[in-house]
Amino acid sequence: MESTMTAHAAELDEPLHAWSAWAAKHRSKVAEARRAYDFA
């Protein structure tokens, strides 16, 4: 079976890659903020 990305999905490709890169870059800061929130 072969599949292709729909136009709607293709629209999200770049923003989702950017979000993923941001999340990877700031992973430790996000984890730190979560811990601070959870223990507040």
Buried (B, 14 or more C-beta within 10 A) or exposed (E): EEEEEEEEEEEEEEEEEEEEEEEEEEEEEEEEEEEEEEEE
